[in-house]
Amino acid sequence: MSQVQTINRDNSTDRQAKKDVILEVKNLKKHFHMGRNQVVQAVDGVTFDVYRGETLGLVGESGCGKSTIGRTLIRLYDATEGTVKFNDQDVYSLKGKELKNFNRKMQMIFQDPYASLNPRMTVMDIIAEGIDIHGLAKGEERRRRVVELLQTVGLNEEHADRFAHEFSGGQRQRIGIARALAVEPDFIIADEPISALDVSIQAQVVNLMRKLQREKGLTYLFIAHDLSMVKYISDRVGVMYLGNLVELAESDELYDHPLHPYTEALLSAVPIPDPETAKTRERIILEGDVPSPINPPSGCRFRTRCPKVMDICSEVVPTWQEARPGHWVACHLYNEKE
């Protein structure tokens, strides 16, 4: 254990504890049964909080479980294990009116702006679907609210009577945002909302989301794999690997002082605009492929690709711990000495 690093902790009250927690996730697991006793451990024991009014970014390689977390939080999937509390209510115990209210207060923007809109419905009906379900408006008031939402996301009244196939990808995603806003939610899960869009359109959509957050006091869980964009929009960032959360910190802290070897490798691949700075940065190349979530490695799941692997990594699952004030990590490099 001589290689294990120790980081002194600040025992003072964590400033984040003073913030209002809107979403509390503890030991969340989502496993998919594939037959022949095969189980895909898509999400396997994830714990984090989301504070009211912030944007929490969630990043990682494809297949790491980011989107599964989002869909499980909003109850598109049932959790295998763990608890999720939204506004101090257990999400998985909600029924009747409480469940309907939860469905109104937590909304989702989907990744694919082409598949997420019903091709047989007009934009008016797509956006107003939630308004109708929750009985928020009828008749002229219904149309007025939809037109107002279209204008909010940068579209026009004339777009209300068109169909989804008549719009570009960026416009469709704006319609998706308007649909999410229609029921006046508190919390929006944005599941890779810009990955299918051109780069110039990505910036427009992200700036729109930031503007709406300021105006409406929204809270976002922003799921993406573009580390540059995640830093731009997020207050805090969580890093996932093979169904586990391996690091979580404020955006600047995580990008300036990454602790987990996987985070270091991800950040080393982010393009740098300055050629001179880029020349001096060491690129960390991870060897091997991501293991299968059906049969993940014992101990630390990243150990098969980690450049700093130790003997303990194959034997013991690393503890999720606060290595620096507000900076959480699951890595044996930061175990405290007994």
QUIWOSUL-V342133 format. One record per backbone hydrogen bond with DSSP energy under -0.5 kcal/mol. NH is the residue of the N-H (numbers start at 0). CO is the residue of the C=O. If there is no record, write none. Layout:
nh=(NH NH)
co=(CO CO)
This chain:
nh=(3 4 10 16 17 18 20 21 21 22 23 24 25 27 28 29 31 33 33 34 37 39 40 40 41 41 42 43 44 45 47 49 51 53 55 55 56 56 57 58 63 68 69 70 71 72 73 74 75 76 79 80 82 84 85 86 86 88 90 90 92 93 97 98 99 100 101 102 103 104 105 106 106 108 109 112 115 120 122 123 125 126 127 128 128 131 132 133 134 135 136 140 141 142 143 144 145 146 147 148 149 150 151 152 153 154 158 159 160 161 163 165 166 171 172 173 174 175 176 177 178 179 180 181 182 183 185 186 187 188 189 189 190 190 191 191 194 196 201 202 203 204 205 206 207 208 209 210 211 212 213 214 215 216 217 218 219 220 221 221 222 222 223 223 226 229 230 231 232 233 234 235 236 237 238 239 240 242 243 245 245 246 247 248 250 253 254 255 256 263 264 265 266 267 268 268 269 274 277 278 279 279 280 280 282 284 285 294 299 302 304 305 308 312 313 314 315 320 320 322 322 323 326 327 327 328 329 330 330 333 334)
co=(0 332 8 13 14 15 18 19 49 49 84 47 82 45 80 42 39 31 37 37 34 31 38 292 29 39 29 242 27 27 24 22 19 50 53 219 54 235 221 237 60 64 65 66 67 68 69 71 70 70 28 28 25 23 88 21 84 85 83 88 89 90 94 94 95 96 97 98 99 100 101 104 186 188 107 110 111 117 161 159 121 122 123 124 125 127 128 129 131 130 130 137 137 138 139 140 141 142 143 144 145 146 147 148 150 149 155 156 157 158 120 162 163 167 168 169 170 171 172 173 174 175 176 177 179 180 104 104 218 106 187 220 108 188 189 222 191 193 197 198 199 200 201 202 203 204 205 206 207 208 209 210 211 212 212 185 53 187 55 219 189 220 57 221 224 225 226 227 228 229 54 54 248 56 246 58 243 63 240 238 243 238 327 236 234 249 250 251 252 259 260 261 262 263 264 265 266 272 273 274 275 276 276 277 280 282 283 291 312 299 301 301 305 309 310 311 311 318 328 320 326 326 323 247 325 320 245 318 328 330 331)
